[in-house]
Amino acid sequence: MDTGIGSWIAGRAFRDPDRIALVDGDTGRRRSYGELHERTNALADALTRLGVRRGDRIALLAMNSPEFLEVMLAGAKMGAITVPINFRLSADEVRYVLEDSGATVFVHSAQLAEVASAASRGLMLRFVLEIPSSVERAAQASSAYEEFLSTGSTETLERDVAEEDVTLIMYTSGTTGVPKGAMITHRNLLWQTLHMITLAKGLNSYDVTVTAAPLFHIGGLATHTLPLLYLGGTTVIVESFDPAQTVELMEREKVTVMFLVASMWTAVSLLPDLDTKDLSAVKYAISGGAPLPLPTLEFFDERGWVFTEGYGLTESTCASCFLAPEYVVSKAGSVGHPVTHQRMRLVDDTDRDVAVGEVGEILLQGPNIFAGYWGRPRETADAFRGGWFHTGDLARADSQGFLTLVDRKKDMVITGGENVYPIEVEQVLFRHPEVLEAAVIGLPDNKWGESVTAIVVRTPESTLTEEELIAWTRERLAHFKCPRRIEFVEELPRNATGKLLKRDLRRARTGSAESVSR
């Protein structure tokens, strides 16, 4: 019996085969649940005929497209494991994932053929398959992908797939070190989906979303895409994020629920013609991936959007906390409460619970927590010591249980014996009208141990000086928290999910990716 995520599509195809499941935002092509079910059956059967078996890994280096989801769902139906890969990685980095996961099938987008070829050269792969680009899909040209699908049967597969089986290996973004493959089970994805349905009140089969965040990232996949497929809703998929295109699709398709990472929401807020668009259908907007700058949150709140953000990570299958919309203003800066079926603790360095208001590391338990790191039993045991997953993230909770993120444990700055949490300084910097982006790190200081340093992107035409911005922070923060140095740059290093790569900032300035005091 199949109780995995592939069965969701089978069930929807049985109940409502003509309802639209996917829209290719780059070509306009629509695909019903009946079609999606048959196409994923055909792909799974074609792969089975090649000898792909239960537990085999299918590496997927692809831009967003309906075909991305078809590959993942076909793998789920046959009990295989999909390994989504960040399409911005270099060939050497992709090769690392291919080798570490032991992938035997490699599926890649046409645009990424050069990287895919270099990454897979000399590896013992059973099969390599190319997904056509949006230009090729729009031209409806014949492709190797469609030809391969035609070799498989559209009949329903008979496979035993259990909820406890691993269906994804998602490599962590590596902001603090070498990427590790987090094993995500069908059960993890089911509970994440149920959490999102509960949190996004009123989410149903008539809802529509645009998936512009990358699908190789747990946020783009599990925050709204999979929940809508579970419910029978419609997902519009775009190859990559463009703020103007995204807003146009939101208006045209009457999008009702939307997820973007924080930097994407900021880009949307800066569109000059945003207020001319009819986005009245949007009933729920979600931000994740990084803390949302308060000015961006206030921008959407002023326009009456029901906006919220949360906290999660790959290892928690995305959502661990969410801030209910009614608290977005009164509890601005908080990520809310833990999701319903997950337990959370805040602990000190000895794993003892901290008092209300004190900073502690976030520990998690629950059915949404991943199964461990692929091929890394020691790292898995260390991460789950005491039966709790240790996130490495720091936070404090108030008397009502509202959680406020403080920072990554490894990003904390210790200056003159005082702990400084970069996120607190960054939020103050974000409030300056001429600051577009900011990142705070600690740099070596002979007197203080570490010196609080801000790397800032100014708004266009800004004439803001280092002295002026330091003075701004000193009016709003304890002086030991304020930057002693501010460096202006054109852009900050980010990965494809919008997360700041502070290790790159540290490495560029000290030669080491590690914090000084660690």
PLY file of the C-alpha trace (Angstrom):
ply
format ascii 1.0
element vertex 518
property float x
property float y
property float z
element edge 517
property int vertex1
property int vertex2
end_header
0.00 0.00 0.00
1.22 3.50 -0.84
0.78 5.96 2.04
3.42 8.40 0.83
3.08 11.82 -0.78
2.59 10.24 -4.21
-0.75 8.89 -2.99
-1.95 12.48 -2.47
-1.97 13.00 -6.24
-3.62 9.64 -6.85
-6.40 10.53 -4.43
-6.97 13.96 -5.98
-7.00 12.47 -9.48
-9.67 9.99 -8.37
-11.88 12.61 -6.70
-11.44 15.59 -9.01
-9.34 14.72 -12.08
-10.14 17.89 -14.04
-9.19 20.39 -11.35
-6.04 22.33 -12.27
-3.05 21.24 -10.21
-0.16 23.09 -11.86
0.23 26.13 -14.09
3.51 26.76 -15.89
3.87 30.47 -15.19
6.46 30.87 -17.95
4.35 29.26 -20.72
0.77 29.40 -19.45
0.27 25.63 -19.84
-2.10 24.04 -17.34
-2.01 20.53 -15.96
-4.93 18.85 -14.18
-4.66 16.42 -11.28
-5.64 13.61 -13.64
-2.83 14.54 -16.02
-0.34 14.96 -13.20
-1.23 11.52 -11.85
-0.80 9.84 -15.24
2.44 11.64 -16.04
4.03 10.78 -12.69
2.90 7.16 -13.14
4.54 7.07 -16.57
7.77 8.59 -15.29
7.91 6.18 -12.34
7.28 3.21 -14.62
9.91 4.35 -17.13
12.48 4.69 -14.35
11.53 1.27 -12.98
12.16 -0.25 -16.41
15.69 1.17 -16.23
16.28 -0.68 -12.97
15.66 2.14 -10.50
14.49 0.58 -7.27
13.12 1.47 -3.86
15.62 3.57 -1.91
17.67 4.57 -4.97
18.58 8.26 -5.11
17.43 10.50 -7.96
19.47 13.72 -8.01
17.53 16.73 -9.29
19.45 19.83 -10.40
16.66 21.94 -11.79
15.08 25.33 -12.06
11.46 25.58 -10.91
9.05 23.90 -13.32
6.09 21.50 -13.28
8.59 18.82 -14.31
10.52 19.36 -11.07
7.48 18.26 -9.10
6.78 15.41 -11.53
10.24 13.94 -10.91
9.86 14.25 -7.15
6.36 12.75 -7.10
7.33 9.93 -9.46
10.21 9.08 -7.15
7.84 9.10 -4.19
5.43 6.74 -5.94
8.15 4.18 -6.60
9.76 4.45 -3.15
12.90 6.14 -4.47
14.55 9.16 -2.82
14.80 12.51 -4.58
17.86 14.67 -3.91
17.08 18.30 -4.89
20.26 20.31 -5.56
20.74 24.06 -5.35
21.05 25.20 -8.98
23.48 27.97 -8.03
26.17 25.56 -6.89
29.40 25.15 -8.80
30.17 21.92 -10.64
32.46 20.78 -7.81
29.74 21.47 -5.23
27.15 19.57 -7.29
29.56 16.67 -7.64
29.95 16.60 -3.86
26.18 16.11 -3.49
26.08 13.45 -6.22
28.87 11.49 -4.57
27.73 11.99 -0.98
24.15 10.89 -1.75
25.19 8.00 -4.00
22.72 9.10 -6.67
22.25 6.69 -9.59
19.91 8.88 -11.67
20.64 12.52 -12.49
17.90 14.83 -13.78
18.81 18.40 -14.71
17.39 21.47 -16.44
18.58 22.23 -19.97
20.01 25.55 -18.78
22.24 23.68 -16.33
23.59 21.13 -18.80
27.16 22.45 -18.69
27.35 22.32 -14.89
25.61 18.93 -14.84
28.05 17.47 -17.36
31.10 18.73 -15.49
29.72 17.58 -12.13
28.85 14.05 -13.27
31.90 13.34 -15.44
33.31 9.92 -14.58
30.57 9.01 -12.09
28.76 5.67 -12.34
25.25 6.95 -13.08
22.55 4.67 -14.44
20.73 7.41 -16.34
20.84 11.15 -17.04
17.70 13.03 -18.12
17.28 16.64 -19.23
14.23 18.81 -18.42
13.43 21.29 -21.22
13.83 25.00 -20.53
10.84 27.35 -20.37
11.66 28.53 -23.91
11.58 24.94 -25.17
8.39 24.23 -23.25
6.73 27.34 -24.69
7.64 26.23 -28.23
6.19 22.79 -27.42
9.22 21.27 -29.10
9.89 17.58 -28.71
12.25 16.81 -25.85
14.12 13.90 -24.36
12.02 14.30 -21.22
8.68 13.84 -23.03
10.09 10.99 -25.10
11.21 9.24 -21.93
7.77 9.68 -20.36
6.18 8.06 -23.40
8.04 4.81 -22.65
6.23 4.34 -19.34
2.73 3.15 -18.51
0.20 5.62 -17.12
-1.43 2.89 -15.03
-1.31 3.25 -11.26
1.80 1.71 -9.73
1.43 -0.92 -7.04
4.16 -0.11 -4.54
4.45 -0.41 -0.78
5.50 3.05 0.40
5.36 3.74 4.14
5.09 7.11 5.86
8.36 6.38 7.67
10.28 5.93 4.40
12.74 8.63 3.38
11.52 10.47 0.28
13.91 13.44 0.13
17.53 14.12 0.99
17.81 17.90 1.21
21.29 19.29 1.64
21.54 22.05 4.19
22.51 25.42 2.79
25.91 25.21 4.40
25.89 28.68 5.97
28.01 27.31 8.83
30.00 24.53 7.16
29.97 21.57 4.77
26.44 20.72 3.57
24.85 17.63 5.10
21.96 15.67 3.62
18.87 15.91 5.83
16.65 12.85 5.39
13.00 13.89 5.07
10.30 11.23 5.32
6.80 11.08 3.86
5.55 11.43 7.43
7.58 14.61 7.93
6.00 16.16 4.82
2.51 15.09 5.87
2.82 16.73 9.29
4.36 19.86 7.80
1.40 20.03 5.42
-1.10 19.59 8.23
0.66 22.30 10.24
0.39 24.74 7.32
-3.28 23.95 6.76
-3.93 24.63 10.44
-1.88 27.83 10.49
-3.15 29.34 7.23
-6.74 29.46 8.41
-9.22 28.65 5.67
-6.71 27.11 3.24
-8.69 24.92 0.84
-8.93 23.39 -2.64
-9.92 26.73 -4.19
-6.70 28.44 -3.15
-4.07 29.51 -5.66
-0.38 30.27 -5.11
2.69 31.23 -7.10
5.83 29.24 -6.37
8.69 31.65 -7.03
10.95 30.58 -4.16
13.23 27.73 -5.29
11.72 24.26 -5.03
15.06 22.72 -4.07
14.61 24.58 -0.77
12.27 23.24 1.90
10.49 26.60 2.18
9.59 26.81 -1.49
8.46 23.19 -1.51
6.71 22.66 1.81
5.31 26.00 2.94
2.60 26.28 0.29
3.33 24.09 -2.77
2.80 20.67 -1.19
-0.08 21.79 1.07
-2.02 23.00 -1.98
-1.33 19.75 -3.85
-2.60 17.87 -0.79
-5.78 19.98 -0.70
-6.40 20.04 -4.43
-5.49 23.69 -4.97
-3.59 25.27 -7.85
0.12 26.10 -7.93
1.58 28.48 -10.51
5.29 27.73 -10.97
7.85 30.20 -12.32
11.36 29.23 -13.34
13.03 31.85 -11.16
11.99 34.83 -9.11
11.36 38.14 -10.85
9.36 40.58 -8.69
7.45 42.17 -11.57
6.54 38.82 -13.16
5.53 37.40 -9.79
3.16 40.29 -9.08
1.69 40.10 -12.60
0.95 36.40 -12.08
-0.52 37.09 -8.65
-2.93 39.53 -10.27
-3.75 37.41 -13.34
-4.25 34.10 -11.52
-6.01 35.70 -8.53
-3.51 34.28 -6.06
-4.90 33.78 -2.56
-1.88 32.62 -0.55
1.75 33.53 -1.13
5.13 32.54 0.28
8.41 34.32 -0.45
11.66 34.63 1.45
12.34 37.94 3.17
14.60 39.43 0.50
11.97 38.64 -2.16
9.23 40.43 -0.23
11.49 43.46 0.07
12.01 43.40 -3.71
8.23 43.26 -4.23
7.70 46.21 -1.88
10.10 48.31 -3.98
8.14 47.86 -7.24
7.04 51.37 -8.30
3.70 50.22 -9.72
2.76 47.76 -6.97
-0.18 49.85 -5.74
-1.74 49.81 -9.23
-2.09 46.01 -9.19
-5.28 44.27 -8.10
-4.04 41.86 -5.46
-7.28 41.84 -3.50
-7.55 38.04 -3.75
-4.49 37.59 -1.51
-5.76 36.51 1.89
-2.53 35.30 3.46
1.13 36.21 2.88
4.02 34.35 4.52
7.71 35.20 4.85
10.55 32.89 5.76
14.18 32.01 5.14
15.49 35.01 7.10
14.04 37.62 9.47
11.80 40.06 7.61
13.03 43.67 7.93
10.50 45.60 10.00
10.12 48.37 7.37
9.03 45.73 4.84
6.52 44.28 7.29
5.16 47.76 8.02
4.89 48.47 4.28
2.51 45.56 3.75
0.66 46.12 7.01
-0.14 49.69 5.92
-1.77 48.23 2.81
-3.98 45.89 4.80
-2.23 42.63 3.95
-2.68 39.70 6.31
1.03 39.09 6.67
3.01 36.79 8.89
6.36 35.12 9.23
7.74 32.12 10.98
10.80 30.13 11.86
11.91 26.81 10.53
14.78 24.93 8.98
15.40 22.02 6.64
15.66 19.62 9.57
12.19 20.57 10.85
10.70 20.13 7.36
10.21 23.89 7.29
7.77 25.31 9.85
8.61 25.15 13.55
7.00 28.43 14.66
4.49 30.83 13.19
3.23 34.22 14.27
-0.55 34.47 14.02
-1.62 37.43 11.84
-3.44 39.14 14.70
-0.09 39.55 16.50
1.99 40.76 13.55
1.94 44.38 14.72
1.81 43.99 18.51
4.50 41.28 18.50
6.58 42.57 15.59
9.96 40.85 15.54
8.64 37.63 17.08
8.22 34.39 15.13
5.25 33.39 17.28
4.55 30.04 18.90
5.66 26.50 18.07
3.45 24.59 15.63
0.79 22.42 17.22
2.32 18.94 17.17
5.90 19.91 17.94
7.65 20.33 21.28
10.25 23.04 21.82
12.72 23.91 24.57
15.23 26.70 25.11
18.35 25.48 26.91
21.75 26.67 28.10
25.11 25.10 27.24
24.41 22.23 29.65
21.01 21.51 28.06
19.12 22.86 31.06
16.00 24.93 30.41
16.53 28.68 30.65
14.20 31.07 32.47
11.58 33.21 30.74
13.29 36.05 28.88
16.71 34.41 28.87
18.50 33.39 25.68
18.79 29.68 24.97
19.39 27.25 22.13
16.25 25.95 20.40
15.66 22.20 20.80
12.88 20.42 18.89
10.88 17.18 19.01
7.95 16.12 16.88
6.68 14.27 13.80
7.99 17.02 11.51
11.60 16.58 12.63
13.85 14.88 10.07
15.20 11.34 10.33
18.89 12.28 10.54
21.81 13.14 8.29
22.47 10.86 5.33
25.52 8.67 5.95
26.53 10.60 9.07
25.61 8.60 12.19
27.96 10.58 14.46
26.60 13.96 13.40
23.07 12.61 13.73
23.70 11.30 17.24
25.25 14.62 18.26
22.36 16.62 16.80
19.80 14.43 18.64
21.60 14.12 21.98
19.16 13.64 24.82
16.41 12.81 22.33
16.03 16.42 21.16
17.20 17.97 17.91
19.69 20.75 18.65
19.17 23.49 16.06
22.13 25.73 16.87
19.73 28.69 16.80
19.36 31.03 19.77
16.10 32.60 20.94
14.24 33.95 23.95
10.60 33.47 24.91
8.41 35.93 26.80
5.86 35.10 29.50
3.21 34.42 26.83
5.44 31.98 24.98
6.16 34.23 22.00
9.54 33.32 20.58
12.03 35.89 19.30
15.05 34.68 17.37
18.35 36.02 18.57
20.83 34.46 16.15
22.83 31.45 15.16
24.94 30.28 18.07
28.02 30.56 15.84
27.16 34.12 14.74
26.98 35.66 18.21
29.59 38.39 18.78
31.40 38.57 22.12
32.87 42.03 22.63
34.45 43.06 25.91
32.79 40.10 27.60
29.31 41.14 26.44
27.16 39.00 24.13
25.86 40.87 21.09
23.23 39.22 18.89
23.62 40.49 15.30
19.93 40.27 14.45
19.13 42.89 17.10
21.63 45.33 15.59
20.51 44.52 12.04
16.88 45.34 12.81
17.91 48.78 14.05
19.98 49.35 10.91
17.03 48.28 8.73
14.98 51.13 10.19
17.26 53.77 8.71
15.56 55.06 5.53
18.80 54.86 3.54
19.67 51.26 4.49
18.56 48.58 2.05
20.36 45.56 3.52
22.63 44.94 6.48
24.69 42.15 8.02
26.50 42.32 11.36
29.55 40.19 12.14
32.37 40.15 14.67
35.92 40.92 13.53
39.15 40.49 15.54
39.93 43.30 17.96
43.03 43.38 20.18
41.23 45.31 22.91
37.69 43.91 22.84
38.26 40.42 21.46
35.67 41.04 18.76
34.53 44.30 17.22
30.90 44.66 16.09
31.07 45.37 12.36
28.17 46.16 10.01
28.27 45.47 6.27
25.61 47.68 4.69
23.96 48.14 1.29
22.63 51.68 0.92
19.57 52.71 -1.07
20.19 54.23 -4.53
21.34 57.86 -4.41
22.15 57.58 -0.68
24.91 59.79 0.72
24.83 58.18 4.17
28.23 58.09 5.90
29.73 55.65 8.37
29.74 58.26 11.13
26.08 59.15 10.57
24.94 55.54 10.69
26.98 54.72 13.79
25.43 57.75 15.49
21.98 56.49 14.45
22.55 53.16 16.18
23.98 54.77 19.32
20.69 56.63 19.78
18.77 53.34 19.70
21.00 50.66 21.23
23.27 50.13 24.20
26.64 51.43 23.08
28.43 48.08 23.42
26.02 46.65 20.83
26.64 49.39 18.27
28.94 48.88 15.28
32.45 50.22 15.76
32.93 50.01 12.03
30.55 50.17 9.06
31.50 49.08 5.57
29.34 49.97 2.56
29.05 47.42 -0.28
27.00 47.01 -3.45
25.48 43.68 -2.39
25.62 41.04 0.31
26.46 37.39 -0.38
23.35 35.22 -0.20
22.50 31.68 -1.14
19.60 30.87 -3.44
17.16 30.82 -0.53
17.94 34.39 0.46
20.00 33.56 3.54
22.99 35.75 4.28
26.31 33.95 4.00
28.05 35.52 6.96
30.87 33.01 6.72
31.71 34.53 3.32
31.78 38.01 4.87
34.08 36.80 7.64
36.34 34.88 5.25
36.75 37.91 2.96
37.87 40.05 5.89
39.80 37.63 8.11
40.66 34.64 5.94
38.50 32.42 8.15
34.81 31.58 7.96
34.60 30.99 11.71
33.60 33.54 14.32
36.53 34.91 16.30
35.36 33.67 19.70
34.36 30.19 18.61
0 1
1 2
2 3
3 4
4 5
5 6
6 7
7 8
8 9
9 10
10 11
11 12
12 13
13 14
14 15
15 16
16 17
17 18
18 19
19 20
20 21
21 22
22 23
23 24
24 25
25 26
26 27
27 28
28 29
29 30
30 31
31 32
32 33
33 34
34 35
35 36
36 37
37 38
38 39
39 40
40 41
41 42
42 43
43 44
44 45
45 46
46 47
47 48
48 49
49 50
50 51
51 52
52 53
53 54
54 55
55 56
56 57
57 58
58 59
59 60
60 61
61 62
62 63
63 64
64 65
65 66
66 67
67 68
68 69
69 70
70 71
71 72
72 73
73 74
74 75
75 76
76 77
77 78
78 79
79 80
80 81
81 82
82 83
83 84
84 85
85 86
86 87
87 88
88 89
89 90
90 91
91 92
92 93
93 94
94 95
95 96
96 97
97 98
98 99
99 100
100 101
101 102
102 103
103 104
104 105
105 106
106 107
107 108
108 109
109 110
110 111
111 112
112 113
113 114
114 115
115 116
116 117
117 118
118 119
119 120
120 121
121 122
122 123
123 124
124 125
125 126
126 127
127 128
128 129
129 130
130 131
131 132
132 133
133 134
134 135
135 136
136 137
137 138
138 139
139 140
140 141
141 142
142 143
143 144
144 145
145 146
146 147
147 148
148 149
149 150
150 151
151 152
152 153
153 154
154 155
155 156
156 157
157 158
158 159
159 160
160 161
161 162
162 163
163 164
164 165
165 166
166 167
167 168
168 169
169 170
170 171
171 172
172 173
173 174
174 175
175 176
176 177
177 178
178 179
179 180
180 181
181 182
182 183
183 184
184 185
185 186
186 187
187 188
188 189
189 190
190 191
191 192
192 193
193 194
194 195
195 196
196 197
197 198
198 199
199 200
200 201
201 202
202 203
203 204
204 205
205 206
206 207
207 208
208 209
209 210
210 211
211 212
212 213
213 214
214 215
215 216
216 217
217 218
218 219
219 220
220 221
221 222
222 223
223 224
224 225
225 226
226 227
227 228
228 229
229 230
230 231
231 232
232 233
233 234
234 235
235 236
236 237
237 238
238 239
239 240
240 241
241 242
242 243
243 244
244 245
245 246
246 247
247 248
248 249
249 250
250 251
251 252
252 253
253 254
254 255
255 256
256 257
257 258
258 259
259 260
260 261
261 262
262 263
263 264
264 265
265 266
266 267
267 268
268 269
269 270
270 271
271 272
272 273
273 274
274 275
275 276
276 277
277 278
278 279
279 280
280 281
281 282
282 283
283 284
284 285
285 286
286 287
287 288
288 289
289 290
290 291
291 292
292 293
293 294
294 295
295 296
296 297
297 298
298 299
299 300
300 301
301 302
302 303
303 304
304 305
305 306
306 307
307 308
308 309
309 310
310 311
311 312
312 313
313 314
314 315
315 316
316 317
317 318
318 319
319 320
320 321
321 322
322 323
323 324
324 325
325 326
326 327
327 328
328 329
329 330
330 331
331 332
332 333
333 334
334 335
335 336
336 337
337 338
338 339
339 340
340 341
341 342
342 343
343 344
344 345
345 346
346 347
347 348
348 349
349 350
350 351
351 352
352 353
353 354
354 355
355 356
356 357
357 358
358 359
359 360
360 361
361 362
362 363
363 364
364 365
365 366
366 367
367 368
368 369
369 370
370 371
371 372
372 373
373 374
374 375
375 376
376 377
377 378
378 379
379 380
380 381
381 382
382 383
383 384
384 385
385 386
386 387
387 388
388 389
389 390
390 391
391 392
392 393
393 394
394 395
395 396
396 397
397 398
398 399
399 400
400 401
401 402
402 403
403 404
404 405
405 406
406 407
407 408
408 409
409 410
410 411
411 412
412 413
413 414
414 415
415 416
416 417
417 418
418 419
419 420
420 421
421 422
422 423
423 424
424 425
425 426
426 427
427 428
428 429
429 430
430 431
431 432
432 433
433 434
434 435
435 436
436 437
437 438
438 439
439 440
440 441
441 442
442 443
443 444
444 445
445 446
446 447
447 448
448 449
449 450
450 451
451 452
452 453
453 454
454 455
455 456
456 457
457 458
458 459
459 460
460 461
461 462
462 463
463 464
464 465
465 466
466 467
467 468
468 469
469 470
470 471
471 472
472 473
473 474
474 475
475 476
476 477
477 478
478 479
479 480
480 481
481 482
482 483
483 484
484 485
485 486
486 487
487 488
488 489
489 490
490 491
491 492
492 493
493 494
494 495
495 496
496 497
497 498
498 499
499 500
500 501
501 502
502 503
503 504
504 505
505 506
506 507
507 508
508 509
509 510
510 511
511 512
512 513
513 514
514 515
515 516
516 517
